[in-house]
């Protein structure tokens, strides 16, 4: 999972501090996730990261390389105050 977080962060050209400001997750915690120090983040952390990157949470567990086009496969929808991901296709 950490490799995907780092890959998405770099694709967006965000620093750890930028991702921290977008998610509310500390830069040190994000660093630990990216470098394997925490391979089991909470569902809440996963949700915040997926919302910041605007991707489906499953992207973090996919072993396929992320391409720019793949980032647009899912979009975040708000329904009745709940976040959910829907396919754009």
Secondary structure, 3 states (H helix, E strand, C coil): CHHHHHHHHHHCCCCHHHHHHHHCCCHHHHHHHHCCCCCCCCHHHHHHHHHHHCCCHHHHHCCCCCCHHHHHCEEEEEECCEEEEEECC
